[in-house]
Amino acid sequence: MNFKSKLGKAIGQAKSTLCVGLDPNLDLLPNAITDKEIPPAQQVEQFLKTVIDVTTEHCAAYKPNLGFFEALGSEGWTTFGKVLSHIPNDKIVIADAKRGDISSTAEHYAKAFWNRKKIDALTLNPLMGFETLDPFLKESSKGIYVLALTSNPGAKDILLRKLSSGQTVSEVIANQLKEKQRKSDTSIGMVVGATKAEQLTPVISSFPEAPLLIPGVGKQGGSINALANTLENHNGLPLINSSRSIIYAGNDTANWQQDVAASAENLKNKLAPITQRYV
C-alpha cells in the first residue's frame, strides 16, 4: 500500500485527523510511573505503551520525537523500537527526526529509518538544499514531511524572510517540493505550524496536494478555527499533532490514563470540522 492510501485509510478508520506526539520527557512523567524502581528507559516504555493503548481509538497517527529517545542514551533506540512495535499497524507512524544532510550521510539516514518497517514517514530539514531529500524518495510506501513553516517564533528568522522575488523562503520550499513530487515515488508532505495559520495560505496553495503535518495546537496555542479556515481549499490530507497537552494531561492524578484518553478524545472532537472534509 502506498503512503497516501494508508494515510487516508488511517484517517477514515479513526474518523480523526489527530496525530499524538510521543515526547517522553522524564521530568513530566506521571508519579505513578516515576515512583516505580525501574530504569528511566523502562519508565518511558511503560508510559508510552499506556498512552498508545488509551489514545488509539481517537487518532490516526503517532509521532515519536527522536530527541527524547536519544536523550536516554544507548537504551534509547531499543526503547524506541519497543514503542514502535506497540503501535497498531493501521496507524501512521511519523519519526520526528528533522534530519537533513548531504551525500552518503543522507543515504545512511534513509537506511536507518526506512529499514524499520513500522516507520511510515520521517520529518526532514531542507535547509542544506533539496538534494538532501533524494535518498528518501525511492519508496512508495513511505512519506516525508519537510519543514516548510514551523510553529516556533524563530520561523521568522529564516522561513518567513522575503526574497527579492517577493516570496518567502517557505513559499520557495513549497514550490520546490511540488516539483520534486512529480519525480518521486515517496509521498512528499510539509510541516506547517498551526500558530502561523494566517500566514499559511501562500505556502500551502503553492503545493495544494501536499499531505500536511501540523503542530502548534494545544500548549503552543494555535487556533483550530483559524486553521480550519486556512485548510478550507487544501486537497492534501492533514494530520494535526498534539503532544504535551495530551500525553501529560493527567500527571498529578492517580488515574492519569483516563485524563490522557479524555484529552485525546476532546481534541479529536474539536478537530471534527477539519476531519469531516477528508473522510
N, C-alpha and C positions, 0 to 999 in steps of 0.2 A: 504494500500500500504506500502511495506517495505521501509526503508530509501534509500537503494541504487537505487531502482526503481524510487522513487520520485526525487532523485538527478540526475539520468540520464535523466529523463523527463524534469527537470528544465533546464539542460544544453542544451538539444536538442531543446526545445521550444525557448529559448533565443538565441541559437547558440552562446553561450558565456560561458566561464569558470570564468567570473568576479564575485567576491563577493565584495559588497560595505560595508565597515566597518562604522558603525554608532557610532562615538565617539564625543558626543556633548560637546565640550569644551566651556564654557561660554565666555572665553576670545577671542575666534576666530569666534563667530557667526557674520553673516553679519550685517552691520549697519542698514539695513532695518528691521531687526528683533529686534535688541537691542534698537533701538530708540522708540519702542513701549512701552508704560507704562503698561506693564503686568509683572507678576512674572517670575522669571527665568525658572521655570518648564514649564510654558506655552510658553516661548520663544523656549525652546528646542523642545517641542511638535510641534509647528508650523514649525520650521526649518526642523526637521527630516521628517515630513509628506511631505513637499515640496521636499526634497531630494529624497524621495522614489518615488514621482509622476514623477519626471523628469529623473530618472535613471532606472526605472523598465524595460524598453524595452531593456536595454543594459546589464543586469546582470542576473545571475541565483540564486543569494543568497544575503542575508543581514546578517551582523554580528554585532549586538548591543553589545557594550562593557559595562559590568555591572558597572565597576568602575565609569564611568561618570554619570550614573544614580544614583548610591548610593551617590555620592557627592551632589546630590540635596536634601538630607535629606529625611524626611518622605514622601515627594511628589514624590520621585524618582521612587519608584516601581509603583505608579499609572501612571506616565508618561511613564514608560517602557511598561506597559500594553496597553496604548493607542497607542503607536508607533507600538507595535506588531500587534494590530488589524488593522492597516492601511496597513500592508504589504500584497500584493496579496497572495492568498492561494497556487498558483503554484510555489512560490519561496521557497527556502530552508532558514530557519531561524536558525542561529547558535548563541546561547547565549555564549558570550565570558566571562566566569566567572573564569576559571582556578582553579576550586575547587579541593581539594584533602585532604581527612581526613579519619579517621578510624571509623568503627563500626556504631553506631546509628547516629553519625553526618553525615556520608556519606549517610546513608539511608534517612535522612531528607533533605539533599541537593537534592537527587534524587526526592523526593516527591515535593520539592519546584519548580523544573524545569519541570519535566515530567507532573505535573498536569496542566501546562499551555499548552494547546493543540497547540498553534501556534508555539511553540518551537520544532524544528526538531532535533537539535543537541546541544551539550554542549562541551566546552573545559575543559579538566581536567589535573591536575598536578599529575604525578605518583610517585613523589619522596618520599612519605611516604610508598610506597610499592604497589604492584599490586592488593592486596586485596581491596584497596580503590576504585577500579573501579567496584567491583562486584555489588553493589546496582544499578548501572546504566545499567546493561547488561541483562535486562529481557524484553525489549520492542523492538519488531522487526521493529516498525515504527520509532524508534529513532536511532540516531547516536552519538557517542562520538569522539572527536578529542583530542588525548593525546599529550602533549608536548613531542617531541622527539628530535628535533634540532632547537632551536629557532633562530630568526633573529638578536637578540641583541648581542652586543660584549661579554656580560657576559656568553654566551653559552660555552665559552672556560673554565670557572671556574669549571663546573661540566660535562656538556653534552658531551664535546669533550675530556674529560680526558680518557686516555688509561688505561685499567685494565691489570692485569697480563696475561689475556687470549690473549691480543693483540687487543681486541675490545674496542671501545669507549663506554661510558655509553649510548650514542644514539643508537648504534647498539644493545646493550643488550635490551634496551627498545623496539626497533622494533621487535626483536626476541620473546620477551615475549608477545607482543601484538598479533603477529601472532598465537602463541599457544592459547592465550585466545579466539581469534576469533572462533576457532574450536568448542568451547563450549558455544558460546554466541549467543543469538537471536539479540542483538543490533549490529549494524554496528560499527566496531572499525576502526578509522582512525588516522592519525598522523598530528601534526602541525610541519611543516618543513619550514625553512626560505629561501627565495629566495636569501638573501645575503650570504648564505652558499652553493650556487649551486655546487661549485667544491667539496664540502665535503659530498654532499647528497647521492651519488651513493651507498656506502656501507650500508647506513641506509635504503633507500627505496628498495634496492634489497633484504634486509632481510625480507621485507613484501611487495612483489610486487602487492598484490591485495588491499592494503590499500587505501581508499579514503584519499586525502591529502588536508589540509588547509594550504595555502602557503602565509604568509605575507612577506613583505620586498621589494616589488616593489614600485615605487612611491618615496615618501620622503626618504625612507631608502636606495634607490639606487640600489636595486637588479636588475641584468641584465636579461631581458626577453629572450634574445638569449641563454645565458648560461643555464637558467632554461629549455628552450625548449630542449636543448641537453641532459640535465640530465634526463628529463622525457621521452626520446625517447622510452624506453622499459618498461615503467611503465604501468601496467594494471589498477590500481585503478584510479577512477575519481578524477581529481584535481579541486580545487577552488582556484583562485589566488586573494588574498584580497588586496584592497587598501582603505585607509580611508581618511587621511588628503588631499592627492593630488586630491581627487575627491570632497569631501563634502565642502571643503573650497576653491575651485578653483576660486570662484567669490566674495570673501569677500568685496572688495573695489569698486564693481561695482553696479550700480542701478539694472541691470538685472542679478543678481548673479545666478539665476536659470538656465539661458542659459549656463553660464560657467560651472556649475556643470554637466549639461547634456552633454555638449561637451567634458568635461574631461572623463566622463564615456564612452562615445562612442569611444573616441580616444584610451583609454586603451583596450576596447573590441577589437578594430581592431588590435592593436598591439599584442594581445594575440591569434589572429586567427591561427598562425602556431601551437600553442598548442591545441586550441579548436578543430580544424578540425580532430584531431586524435580520438576524443571521440564522435563525432556526426555523 
